[in-house]
């Protein structure tokens, strides 16, 4: 089911634009003085569309000087900031491939990615050069490091240019982004996203949320993850709105920044929703919260399943509508979204397909009937070109008709809403019965003391697999494992309830905030 562009949405681009460069050049021509970027650190630095074009051209010229050929990979390892955002867009503008290195990586993972990606240049802060000194020491001589500050810029500076570079503009099929998955089941895979893909990622966000040039989006998620890159950055670029970038999420600053910078929407993950509920807007006056409620159209949750209990608790406490969505690295982020008010949303569902097609298939590849669980499949302009240096896995990820296997188990209800029940590799099979971990998660999240929850299976000689669960608790709150167990047995029955619940300080998560069940079972 493919959605159409909703009424009221205006876009800065036209359908014939083929690349990020064309979007930036068009915006600089049609509204040069409109504010595009504001970074909340370093004096709230701002960037207009004409300045965005100028900086992008200077980055292009720098890469020419560094003898980086078009189509080669350039990376950065930086925290969020003014120049982090400019480099992300500027490298794509230059018809090179941008790779944002995960600052939370361990040395082994970072070493693998830098070697596998063949990055020719790395923009790195002094902090991360020190942290990963052993990795940088092993880089080949052909890889150059340029010291860069997230907000002050490139240490060696950028030369002013009087004429644009003669490098050719990117085509729609040229690769714009190389993004590595978190590698929870093996070595990270490099996802190749073309200019067509990243434009579709921004477009799908704008379509689903009715974004326009009057919107201002708050970005607190890391710019080395697909959510921030596509939803926050490309969503603003596509719609012509303002992008507000914070260095990181801070529960004590979040609402203050939303009010100060007149933000109309934000994109966060379920863990952040839990922290905001726990913080309870401490230090935020009634007047400030009233201002926020009057200007904010919606908040957006993605990257992990949002439990209905947390969803309802947030909306009841703050009076701001949360739109649950779903996206993948392989699909330039968003694939599903709940509709905007006044249309109906459904708690527990990441929504309907917007801008791409979605369907459920049975084990034999045939289309599943409504309300039957199968694998979620996606097709559209947002779907990746493939995995870098991995043709075998790429071929196995697509079917003959170009549909992408997501690996997610789901069903579509009679109203066209999709419900995710788990991952194919995470499905718990106890005594021959399939048990969806999400069903158990939602029960555990219903307890006010639970901050994070994840059910998982472990091998069992009698049942094949047995159900287990781990939780992390909200700061300052307590609950016993017995109390949680009783709650699960009451609501799920003894067979589906966890055999044991472990309370941990924190559950293992990937860079997007998604809990990694397979690490718990291991």
Secondary structure as UniProt FT lines:
FT   TURN            7..8
FT   TURN            15..16
FT   HELIX           20..30
FT   TURN            32..33
FT   STRAND          35..39
FT   TURN            42..44
FT   STRAND          46..48
FT   HELIX           49..65
FT   TURN            66..67
FT   TURN            70..71
FT   STRAND          73..77
FT   HELIX           82..93
FT   TURN            94..95
FT   STRAND          97..100
FT   TURN            103..104
FT   HELIX           107..117
FT   STRAND          121..124
FT   HELIX           126..131
FT   HELIX           133..137
FT   TURN            141..142
FT   STRAND          144..149
FT   TURN            150..152
FT   STRAND          153..154
FT   TURN            155..156
FT   TURN            172..173
FT   STRAND          175..180
FT   TURN            184..185
FT   STRAND          190..194
FT   HELIX           195..209
FT   TURN            213..214
FT   STRAND          216..219
FT   TURN            223..224
FT   HELIX           227..234
FT   HELIX           235..239
FT   STRAND          242..245
FT   TURN            251..253
FT   HELIX           254..260
FT   TURN            261..262
FT   STRAND          265..268
FT   HELIX           270..279
FT   TURN            280..283
FT   HELIX           286..295
FT   STRAND          298..301
FT   HELIX           308..318
FT   STRAND          322..328
FT   HELIX           329..331
FT   STRAND          333..337
FT   TURN            341..342
FT   TURN            347..348
FT   STRAND          351..353
FT   STRAND          357..361
FT   TURN            363..364
FT   TURN            370..371
FT   STRAND          374..379
FT   TURN            381..382
FT   STRAND          386..387
FT   TURN            388..389
FT   HELIX           391..397
FT   TURN            400..401
FT   STRAND          404..412
FT   TURN            414..415
FT   STRAND          418..423
FT   TURN            424..426
FT   STRAND          428..430
FT   TURN            431..432
FT   STRAND          433..435
FT   HELIX           437..445
FT   TURN            448..449
FT   STRAND          450..460
FT   TURN            461..463
FT   STRAND          464..473
FT   TURN            475..476
FT   HELIX           481..492
FT   TURN            494..496
FT   STRAND          500..504
FT   TURN            511..512
FT   HELIX           517..521
//
